[in-house]
């Protein structure tokens, strides 16, 4: 049994069901004179997979940080599952990130001294909750790591590490998963496996997924692609293909 701190499992305040998992309203983020995000309004519908693309310096990282509550916008509102995260204290925002947002990073960000199972269940244990064994089994099976649970990350391939990171991201059944260049460090076959698993998490379990990438092949796995340029969303493409994404990208 994991040690619990008082109130650790109390749910973060929820507002009535919102059809959008993530909603941005007139969100800007400035760094001195630079408007890294410039009045972005966008809704990411629940159960969809959206890729966010744009050239270097277009504001992708800033977008990801503001939309996921890692950073506060200079102006505007961000809602996660209907909750205005700007109104939350730092403690509540941290808890919301842990309980309702999954993150997948290019560099995996697993803890090398913990085995795969400990890494996957960490967000639950940090929140004072024990994993439901049936759900843990299902998540582990979906990412194909049932026979690797006692391995530590340095003993795994990059693709296996990223699949462990995907399992960690979904174990809390989050409102939304943000993936930041999740295939950037992988060979094409491992990248395809990771993208297929992210796609399945949307199709099978109804997760909402926001993928930030500069890779048209990765973006083509999404339901739609939004294009950022100079801190603004300048276009959206439904049912993307890699070649159509590449053509649009080159015109940005
Ligand atoms: P991308 O991820 O698309 O490369 P970023 O969001 O990192 O774009 O950056 C958008 C703009 O904001 C760039 O002009 C960048 O130089 C600027 N910027 C980003 N972070 C900071 C920061 N911490 N301080 C100052 N300028 C920043």
Boltz pocket constraint, residues with backbone or C-beta under 6 A from the ligand:
constraints:
  - pocket:
      binder: B
      contacts: [[A, 31], [A, 34], [A, 35], [A, 36], [A, 54], [A, 55], [A, 56], [A, 57], [A, 58], [A, 59], [A, 60], [A, 61], [A, 62], [A, 63]]
      max_distance: 6.0
